[in-house]
Amino acid sequence: MLDIKLIRSDKDKVIKALSKRNGDFPIQEIIELDEKRREIITDVESKKAEQNQVSKSIPELKKSGQDVTPIFKQMKELSKEIKELDEKLKELDENIKNKLMYIPNLPNEEVPLGKDDSDNVEIRKYGEPRTFDFEPKAHWDLGVDLGILDFERAAKITGARFSIFKGMGAKLERAIADFMITTHTEEAGYTELGVPYMVNRQSMIGTGQLPKFEEDAFHLPSKDYFLVPTAEVPVTNYRKEEILDVKDLPIKYTAFTPCFRQEAGSAGRDTRGLIRNHQFDKVELVKLAKPEDSYDELEKLTNDAEKILQLLDIPYRVVLLSSGDLGFSSAKTYDIEVWMPSYGRYVEISSCSNFEDFQARRANLRYRDENGKLHFVHTLNGSGLAVGRTFAAILENYQNEDGSVTIPEVLRRYFNKDKITK
């Protein structure tokens, strides 16, 4: 959530920054509501001061034998007026808050101007796409032929866009997640969390999924809980409404969870295989950092996610998202895109973002500095990585002409085999 003080003091800057997002946002309306709110606050304070003054005069008036009935009448009238103004103030506060909930974060100055993902800027590449001396298969065909993926029975159990990992497939998926978590905890110093897969409404508001993106979430109405669309939600909210010690920053967490998404608006896109499912597993990286350090921490977090693909030796690239492709809560995002031979292009496998204090304001997540002053932390997160997409990338990039798949060397101690064969 944007800081109302920033909107109030630097309206033009806010409007200019939001114009890069190609949307229409009610900043002027929020400013007008805020002005009304401050007028009412001034009026309430004035009436309370008057009420206090009148109250102080009552003992003297009684002592001198004067009739205080008109004074009590005046006090009653003032109390009524203050109550009415407090109700108006509460209404205005709620109205302003609701409007702020639909305003996205301001893009960082380094974010390129653009209308959509076609304007994203490539930052760097790792490795070269493999040249096959045979016609490579798509991961969904490889997986079915090897008997390690079953989409047909998954559809029978639930519906479209679900997958079953079977036998060596289930073992490989588990090995990938174990490798990722072990790398992040033992080599990069993240603390692993095992978190709930359901969260309450306030947690979804805290990280910015609600209220704007409720249609993309799976909702349990009886409890008003939501299945987690990403571990970002429970992990970031793990410290919500807390005051952290500056000496503990940055704090780094990782978690491996299933993720659940409606994928509203994605009909017809990536309908086959593991790329766009309603349920998928992901390893998440979350950081809580001081504002002055958060962009350095974004680079480090992105590097931590990249390291997984480097160790697997799979080609990828890093792109900086344009303002038109930037997520609602993010100030700056890098996408890591892995090479997929069946697509003949790079496919997103991780988004690494700095939200600055946008999520922290919603989640009331602060830290106390060396002088005892309170500040909102900056929150960051990224996939480290999407497990299903990594599984797909391994199948496609490590496939052999006979239909077998070689296991990347770094995974073999988790998998205990060097190849999957029919």
VOLOFI-551985 format. One record per residue (C-alpha): residue number from 0; y, x, z. Coordinates in steps of 0.5 Angstrom, whole numbers. Each point is the difference from the previous one (the first is absolute). Example, Ala and Ser with C-alpha at 12.3 -4.5 7.8 and 13.67 -1.06 7.14 Angstrom:
BEGIN
resi:0 | v:-9 | u:25 | w:16
resi:1 | v:7 | u:2 | w:-2
***
This chain:
BEGIN
resi:0 | v:0 | u:0 | w:0
resi:1 | v:7 | u:3 | w:-2
resi:2 | v:5 | u:1 | w:6
resi:3 | v:5 | u:-6 | w:0
resi:4 | v:5 | u:6 | w:2
resi:5 | v:-1 | u:3 | w:-6
resi:6 | v:1 | u:-6 | w:-4
resi:7 | v:6 | u:-2 | w:4
resi:8 | v:3 | u:7 | w:-1
resi:9 | v:-2 | u:3 | w:-7
resi:10 | v:-1 | u:-7 | w:-4
resi:11 | v:2 | u:4 | w:-6
resi:12 | v:-5 | u:5 | w:1
resi:13 | v:-6 | u:-5 | w:2
resi:14 | v:2 | u:-4 | w:-6
resi:15 | v:0 | u:6 | w:-5
resi:16 | v:-7 | u:2 | w:3
resi:17 | v:-3 | u:-6 | w:-1
resi:18 | v:2 | u:-1 | w:-7
resi:19 | v:-5 | u:5 | w:-2
resi:20 | v:-5 | u:-5 | w:2
resi:21 | v:1 | u:-5 | w:-5
resi:22 | v:1 | u:-5 | w:4
resi:23 | v:5 | u:-5 | w:3
resi:24 | v:1 | u:0 | w:8
resi:25 | v:4 | u:-4 | w:4
resi:26 | v:4 | u:6 | w:3
resi:27 | v:7 | u:-4 | w:0
resi:28 | v:-3 | u:-6 | w:3
resi:29 | v:-3 | u:4 | w:6
resi:30 | v:7 | u:3 | w:1
resi:31 | v:3 | u:-6 | w:0
resi:32 | v:-5 | u:-3 | w:5
resi:33 | v:1 | u:6 | w:4
resi:34 | v:8 | u:-1 | w:0
resi:35 | v:-2 | u:-7 | w:3
resi:36 | v:-4 | u:3 | w:5
resi:37 | v:5 | u:5 | w:3
resi:38 | v:5 | u:-5 | w:0
resi:39 | v:-4 | u:-5 | w:4
resi:40 | v:-2 | u:6 | w:5
resi:41 | v:7 | u:1 | w:1
resi:42 | v:1 | u:-7 | w:1
resi:43 | v:-5 | u:0 | w:5
resi:44 | v:2 | u:6 | w:4
resi:45 | v:7 | u:-3 | w:0
resi:46 | v:-3 | u:-7 | w:3
resi:47 | v:-4 | u:4 | w:5
resi:48 | v:6 | u:4 | w:2
resi:49 | v:4 | u:-6 | w:1
resi:50 | v:-6 | u:-4 | w:4
resi:51 | v:0 | u:6 | w:5
resi:52 | v:7 | u:0 | w:1
resi:53 | v:0 | u:-7 | w:1
resi:54 | v:-6 | u:1 | w:5
resi:55 | v:4 | u:5 | w:4
resi:56 | v:6 | u:-5 | w:1
resi:57 | v:-4 | u:-5 | w:3
resi:58 | v:-1 | u:2 | w:7
resi:59 | v:8 | u:1 | w:1
resi:60 | v:1 | u:-7 | w:-3
resi:61 | v:-5 | u:-3 | w:5
resi:62 | v:4 | u:4 | w:6
resi:63 | v:6 | u:-2 | w:-2
resi:64 | v:-2 | u:-7 | w:0
resi:65 | v:1 | u:-2 | w:-8
resi:66 | v:-5 | u:-4 | w:-3
resi:67 | v:-5 | u:4 | w:-4
resi:68 | v:-3 | u:-6 | w:-4
resi:69 | v:4 | u:2 | w:-7
resi:70 | v:-3 | u:7 | w:1
resi:71 | v:-7 | u:-2 | w:1
resi:72 | v:1 | u:-4 | w:-6
resi:73 | v:3 | u:6 | w:-4
resi:74 | v:-6 | u:4 | w:2
resi:75 | v:-5 | u:-5 | w:-2
resi:76 | v:4 | u:0 | w:-7
resi:77 | v:0 | u:7 | w:-1
resi:78 | v:-8 | u:1 | w:2
resi:79 | v:-1 | u:-6 | w:-5
resi:80 | v:4 | u:4 | w:-6
resi:81 | v:-3 | u:7 | w:2
resi:82 | v:-7 | u:-4 | w:-1
resi:83 | v:2 | u:-2 | w:-6
resi:84 | v:2 | u:6 | w:-3
resi:85 | v:-6 | u:4 | w:3
resi:86 | v:-4 | u:-5 | w:-4
resi:87 | v:4 | u:1 | w:-6
resi:88 | v:-1 | u:8 | w:1
resi:89 | v:-7 | u:-1 | w:1
resi:90 | v:-1 | u:-3 | w:-7
resi:91 | v:5 | u:5 | w:-4
resi:92 | v:-4 | u:6 | w:3
resi:93 | v:-7 | u:-4 | w:-2
resi:94 | v:3 | u:-1 | w:-7
resi:95 | v:3 | u:7 | w:-1
resi:96 | v:-7 | u:3 | w:2
resi:97 | v:-4 | u:-4 | w:-5
resi:98 | v:5 | u:2 | w:-5
resi:99 | v:-1 | u:7 | w:2
resi:100 | v:-7 | u:-1 | w:-1
resi:101 | v:0 | u:-1 | w:-7
resi:102 | v:5 | u:6 | w:-1
resi:103 | v:-4 | u:6 | w:-3
resi:104 | v:1 | u:8 | w:3
resi:105 | v:6 | u:4 | w:-4
resi:106 | v:-3 | u:5 | w:-5
resi:107 | v:1 | u:7 | w:2
resi:108 | v:5 | u:4 | w:-4
resi:109 | v:-6 | u:4 | w:-4
resi:110 | v:-3 | u:-7 | w:-2
resi:111 | v:1 | u:0 | w:-8
resi:112 | v:3 | u:-6 | w:-2
resi:113 | v:-5 | u:-5 | w:-4
resi:114 | v:-3 | u:-6 | w:-2
resi:115 | v:-7 | u:1 | w:1
resi:116 | v:-6 | u:5 | w:1
resi:117 | v:2 | u:2 | w:-7
resi:118 | v:6 | u:4 | w:3
resi:119 | v:-4 | u:3 | w:5
resi:120 | v:1 | u:8 | w:0
resi:121 | v:-6 | u:5 | w:-1
resi:122 | v:1 | u:5 | w:6
resi:123 | v:-6 | u:5 | w:-1
resi:124 | v:-7 | u:0 | w:-3
resi:125 | v:-7 | u:3 | w:3
resi:126 | v:-5 | u:2 | w:-4
resi:127 | v:-2 | u:-2 | w:-8
resi:128 | v:-4 | u:-6 | w:-2
resi:129 | v:-7 | u:1 | w:-2
resi:130 | v:-2 | u:1 | w:-7
resi:131 | v:-7 | u:-4 | w:-1
resi:132 | v:-5 | u:2 | w:-5
resi:133 | v:-3 | u:-7 | w:0
resi:134 | v:3 | u:-7 | w:1
resi:135 | v:2 | u:-1 | w:7
resi:136 | v:-1 | u:-6 | w:4
resi:137 | v:4 | u:-4 | w:4
resi:138 | v:-2 | u:0 | w:8
resi:139 | v:-2 | u:-7 | w:0
resi:140 | v:-5 | u:1 | w:-6
resi:141 | v:-2 | u:7 | w:4
resi:142 | v:-1 | u:-4 | w:6
resi:143 | v:-4 | u:-6 | w:-2
resi:144 | v:-5 | u:5 | w:-4
resi:145 | v:-1 | u:5 | w:6
resi:146 | v:-1 | u:-6 | w:4
resi:147 | v:5 | u:1 | w:5
resi:148 | v:5 | u:-5 | w:-1
resi:149 | v:-1 | u:-8 | w:-1
resi:150 | v:6 | u:-4 | w:-2
resi:151 | v:-5 | u:-6 | w:-3
resi:152 | v:-3 | u:-1 | w:7
resi:153 | v:7 | u:1 | w:4
resi:154 | v:3 | u:-6 | w:-5
resi:155 | v:-6 | u:-4 | w:2
resi:156 | v:1 | u:1 | w:8
resi:157 | v:8 | u:-1 | w:-1
resi:158 | v:3 | u:0 | w:-6
resi:159 | v:4 | u:5 | w:-5
resi:160 | v:3 | u:6 | w:2
resi:161 | v:-5 | u:2 | w:5
resi:162 | v:-5 | u:6 | w:0
resi:163 | v:-7 | u:2 | w:3
resi:164 | v:-1 | u:7 | w:1
resi:165 | v:-8 | u:1 | w:0
resi:166 | v:-4 | u:6 | w:2
resi:167 | v:3 | u:6 | w:-2
resi:168 | v:6 | u:-3 | w:-1
resi:169 | v:1 | u:-3 | w:7
resi:170 | v:-2 | u:7 | w:2
resi:171 | v:5 | u:4 | w:-4
resi:172 | v:6 | u:-5 | w:2
resi:173 | v:-1 | u:1 | w:7
resi:174 | v:-1 | u:8 | w:-2
resi:175 | v:7 | u:-1 | w:-3
resi:176 | v:3 | u:-3 | w:6
resi:177 | v:-3 | u:5 | w:5
resi:178 | v:3 | u:6 | w:-5
resi:179 | v:7 | u:-3 | w:0
resi:180 | v:0 | u:-2 | w:8
resi:181 | v:-3 | u:7 | w:2
resi:182 | v:5 | u:4 | w:-5
resi:183 | v:6 | u:-4 | w:3
resi:184 | v:-2 | u:1 | w:7
resi:185 | v:-2 | u:7 | w:0
resi:186 | v:4 | u:3 | w:-5
resi:187 | v:7 | u:-4 | w:0
resi:188 | v:0 | u:-2 | w:7
resi:189 | v:0 | u:-7 | w:0
resi:190 | v:-3 | u:-5 | w:6
resi:191 | v:-5 | u:-5 | w:-3
resi:192 | v:0 | u:-7 | w:3
resi:193 | v:-5 | u:-5 | w:-1
resi:194 | v:5 | u:-7 | w:-1
resi:195 | v:-1 | u:-7 | w:0
resi:196 | v:-1 | u:-3 | w:-7
resi:197 | v:4 | u:-6 | w:2
resi:198 | v:7 | u:0 | w:2
resi:199 | v:5 | u:-5 | w:2
resi:200 | v:6 | u:-3 | w:-4
resi:201 | v:5 | u:5 | w:4
resi:202 | v:-4 | u:6 | w:-2
resi:203 | v:0 | u:-2 | w:-7
resi:204 | v:8 | u:-1 | w:1
resi:205 | v:1 | u:6 | w:3
resi:206 | v:-3 | u:4 | w:-6
resi:207 | v:4 | u:-4 | w:-5
resi:208 | v:-6 | u:-4 | w:-3
resi:209 | v:3 | u:-7 | w:3
resi:210 | v:3 | u:-4 | w:-2
resi:211 | v:1 | u:2 | w:-7
resi:212 | v:-7 | u:1 | w:-2
resi:213 | v:-4 | u:-5 | w:4
resi:214 | v:-3 | u:-2 | w:-6
resi:215 | v:-4 | u:6 | w:-1
resi:216 | v:-3 | u:0 | w:7
resi:217 | v:-6 | u:-3 | w:2
resi:218 | v:2 | u:-5 | w:6
resi:219 | v:-4 | u:-2 | w:6
resi:220 | v:4 | u:-7 | w:1
resi:221 | v:-4 | u:-2 | w:7
resi:222 | v:2 | u:7 | w:3
resi:223 | v:6 | u:1 | w:-5
resi:224 | v:-3 | u:7 | w:-1
resi:225 | v:0 | u:4 | w:-6
resi:226 | v:-6 | u:5 | w:-3
resi:227 | v:3 | u:6 | w:-1
resi:228 | v:3 | u:2 | w:-7
resi:229 | v:0 | u:7 | w:2
resi:230 | v:-1 | u:4 | w:7
resi:231 | v:8 | u:2 | w:-1
resi:232 | v:1 | u:-7 | w:4
resi:233 | v:-5 | u:1 | w:6
resi:234 | v:2 | u:8 | w:1
resi:235 | v:7 | u:-1 | w:-1
resi:236 | v:0 | u:-6 | w:5
resi:237 | v:-4 | u:4 | w:5
resi:238 | v:7 | u:3 | w:3
resi:239 | v:4 | u:-6 | w:-2
resi:240 | v:5 | u:-2 | w:6
resi:241 | v:-1 | u:7 | w:3
resi:242 | v:5 | u:6 | w:2
resi:243 | v:-3 | u:6 | w:-3
resi:244 | v:2 | u:7 | w:3
resi:245 | v:3 | u:4 | w:-5
resi:246 | v:-4 | u:6 | w:2
resi:247 | v:-6 | u:-4 | w:-3
resi:248 | v:3 | u:0 | w:-7
resi:249 | v:-3 | u:0 | w:-5
resi:250 | v:-6 | u:-4 | w:2
resi:251 | v:-5 | u:-1 | w:-5
resi:252 | v:-6 | u:-5 | w:0
resi:253 | v:-6 | u:-1 | w:-5
resi:254 | v:-4 | u:-6 | w:-1
resi:255 | v:-6 | u:-2 | w:-4
resi:256 | v:0 | u:-8 | w:-1
resi:257 | v:-2 | u:-5 | w:-5
resi:258 | v:6 | u:-3 | w:-4
resi:259 | v:1 | u:-8 | w:-2
resi:260 | v:4 | u:-2 | w:-5
resi:261 | v:1 | u:-6 | w:-4
resi:262 | v:3 | u:4 | w:-6
resi:263 | v:5 | u:-6 | w:-2
resi:264 | v:3 | u:1 | w:-7
resi:265 | v:-5 | u:5 | w:-2
resi:266 | v:-5 | u:-5 | w:-4
resi:267 | v:-3 | u:4 | w:-6
resi:268 | v:2 | u:7 | w:2
resi:269 | v:-6 | u:5 | w:2
resi:270 | v:-5 | u:-6 | w:1
resi:271 | v:-6 | u:5 | w:-1
resi:272 | v:-3 | u:5 | w:5
resi:273 | v:3 | u:2 | w:6
resi:274 | v:8 | u:1 | w:-1
resi:275 | v:3 | u:-7 | w:2
resi:276 | v:-5 | u:-3 | w:5
resi:277 | v:2 | u:-6 | w:5
resi:278 | v:-4 | u:5 | w:5
resi:279 | v:0 | u:7 | w:0
resi:280 | v:0 | u:6 | w:5
resi:281 | v:5 | u:5 | w:1
resi:282 | v:2 | u:6 | w:4
resi:283 | v:8 | u:-1 | w:2
resi:284 | v:4 | u:6 | w:3
resi:285 | v:6 | u:-2 | w:4
resi:286 | v:6 | u:4 | w:3
resi:287 | v:6 | u:-2 | w:5
resi:288 | v:5 | u:5 | w:-1
resi:289 | v:7 | u:2 | w:2
resi:290 | v:5 | u:-2 | w:-5
resi:291 | v:3 | u:7 | w:-2
resi:292 | v:-8 | u:2 | w:-1
resi:293 | v:-3 | u:-6 | w:-4
resi:294 | v:1 | u:2 | w:-7
resi:295 | v:-3 | u:7 | w:2
resi:296 | v:-6 | u:-4 | w:3
resi:297 | v:0 | u:-4 | w:-6
resi:298 | v:-2 | u:6 | w:-4
resi:299 | v:-5 | u:2 | w:5
resi:300 | v:-3 | u:-6 | w:0
resi:301 | v:0 | u:-1 | w:-8
resi:302 | v:-3 | u:7 | w:0
resi:303 | v:-6 | u:-2 | w:5
resi:304 | v:-2 | u:-5 | w:-4
resi:305 | v:0 | u:4 | w:-6
resi:306 | v:-4 | u:5 | w:3
resi:307 | v:-6 | u:-5 | w:0
resi:308 | v:0 | u:0 | w:-8
resi:309 | v:1 | u:8 | w:0
resi:310 | v:-6 | u:1 | w:4
resi:311 | v:-4 | u:-5 | w:-4
resi:312 | v:3 | u:3 | w:-6
resi:313 | v:2 | u:-6 | w:-4
resi:314 | v:6 | u:0 | w:-4
resi:315 | v:6 | u:-4 | w:2
resi:316 | v:8 | u:0 | w:0
resi:317 | v:5 | u:-2 | w:4
resi:318 | v:6 | u:-5 | w:-2
resi:319 | v:6 | u:-2 | w:4
resi:320 | v:1 | u:-7 | w:-1
resi:321 | v:6 | u:-3 | w:-3
resi:322 | v:5 | u:-5 | w:3
resi:323 | v:-4 | u:-6 | w:-4
resi:324 | v:-7 | u:2 | w:3
resi:325 | v:2 | u:2 | w:7
resi:326 | v:-3 | u:-4 | w:5
resi:327 | v:4 | u:-5 | w:4
resi:328 | v:0 | u:4 | w:7
resi:329 | v:0 | u:7 | w:-3
resi:330 | v:6 | u:4 | w:-1
resi:331 | v:-4 | u:6 | w:-4
resi:332 | v:-7 | u:0 | w:-3
resi:333 | v:-4 | u:4 | w:-3
resi:334 | v:-7 | u:-2 | w:-4
resi:335 | v:-6 | u:4 | w:-1
resi:336 | v:-3 | u:-2 | w:-6
resi:337 | v:-7 | u:3 | w:-1
resi:338 | v:-3 | u:1 | w:-7
resi:339 | v:-5 | u:-6 | w:-2
resi:340 | v:-4 | u:2 | w:-7
resi:341 | v:-2 | u:-7 | w:-2
resi:342 | v:8 | u:-2 | w:1
resi:343 | v:2 | u:6 | w:-4
resi:344 | v:6 | u:0 | w:5
resi:345 | v:2 | u:2 | w:7
resi:346 | v:-1 | u:-6 | w:5
resi:347 | v:3 | u:-1 | w:7
resi:348 | v:-4 | u:3 | w:6
resi:349 | v:5 | u:0 | w:5
resi:350 | v:7 | u:-1 | w:2
resi:351 | v:4 | u:4 | w:5
resi:352 | v:6 | u:-3 | w:2
resi:353 | v:6 | u:1 | w:5
resi:354 | v:3 | u:-6 | w:3
resi:355 | v:5 | u:3 | w:4
resi:356 | v:2 | u:-5 | w:6
resi:357 | v:-1 | u:-6 | w:-4
resi:358 | v:-7 | u:-2 | w:3
resi:359 | v:2 | u:3 | w:7
resi:360 | v:6 | u:-5 | w:0
resi:361 | v:-5 | u:-6 | w:-1
resi:362 | v:-6 | u:3 | w:5
resi:363 | v:6 | u:3 | w:5
resi:364 | v:-3 | u:7 | w:0
resi:365 | v:5 | u:5 | w:3
resi:366 | v:0 | u:7 | w:3
resi:367 | v:4 | u:3 | w:5
resi:368 | v:4 | u:6 | w:-2
resi:369 | v:1 | u:7 | w:5
resi:370 | v:7 | u:-4 | w:2
resi:371 | v:-4 | u:-6 | w:2
resi:372 | v:3 | u:-4 | w:-6
resi:373 | v:-5 | u:-5 | w:-3
resi:374 | v:-1 | u:0 | w:-8
resi:375 | v:-4 | u:-4 | w:-5
resi:376 | v:-6 | u:5 | w:-2
resi:377 | v:-1 | u:1 | w:-8
resi:378 | v:-7 | u:-3 | w:-2
resi:379 | v:-4 | u:3 | w:-6
resi:380 | v:-7 | u:-1 | w:-2
resi:381 | v:-5 | u:1 | w:-6
resi:382 | v:-7 | u:-1 | w:-2
resi:383 | v:-4 | u:6 | w:1
resi:384 | v:-4 | u:-3 | w:-4
resi:385 | v:-2 | u:-6 | w:-3
resi:386 | v:-8 | u:1 | w:1
resi:387 | v:-2 | u:-5 | w:-6
resi:388 | v:5 | u:3 | w:-5
resi:389 | v:-2 | u:7 | w:2
resi:390 | v:-8 | u:-2 | w:-1
resi:391 | v:2 | u:-3 | w:-7
resi:392 | v:4 | u:7 | w:-1
resi:393 | v:-6 | u:4 | w:2
resi:394 | v:-5 | u:-4 | w:-4
resi:395 | v:4 | u:0 | w:-6
resi:396 | v:2 | u:8 | w:0
resi:397 | v:-6 | u:2 | w:2
resi:398 | v:-5 | u:-3 | w:-4
resi:399 | v:-5 | u:3 | w:-4
resi:400 | v:-3 | u:-2 | w:-7
resi:401 | v:-7 | u:-2 | w:3
resi:402 | v:4 | u:-5 | w:4
resi:403 | v:0 | u:4 | w:6
resi:404 | v:6 | u:1 | w:5
resi:405 | v:1 | u:7 | w:3
resi:406 | v:2 | u:0 | w:7
resi:407 | v:6 | u:4 | w:1
resi:408 | v:-1 | u:6 | w:4
resi:409 | v:4 | u:-1 | w:6
resi:410 | v:-3 | u:-7 | w:1
resi:411 | v:-7 | u:3 | w:0
resi:412 | v:-1 | u:1 | w:8
resi:413 | v:2 | u:-7 | w:1
resi:414 | v:-5 | u:-3 | w:-6
resi:415 | v:-6 | u:5 | w:1
resi:416 | v:-1 | u:0 | w:-8
resi:417 | v:3 | u:3 | w:-6
resi:418 | v:-1 | u:-5 | w:-5
resi:419 | v:-1 | u:-8 | w:-1
resi:420 | v:-5 | u:-1 | w:-5
resi:421 | v:-4 | u:-7 | w:-2
***
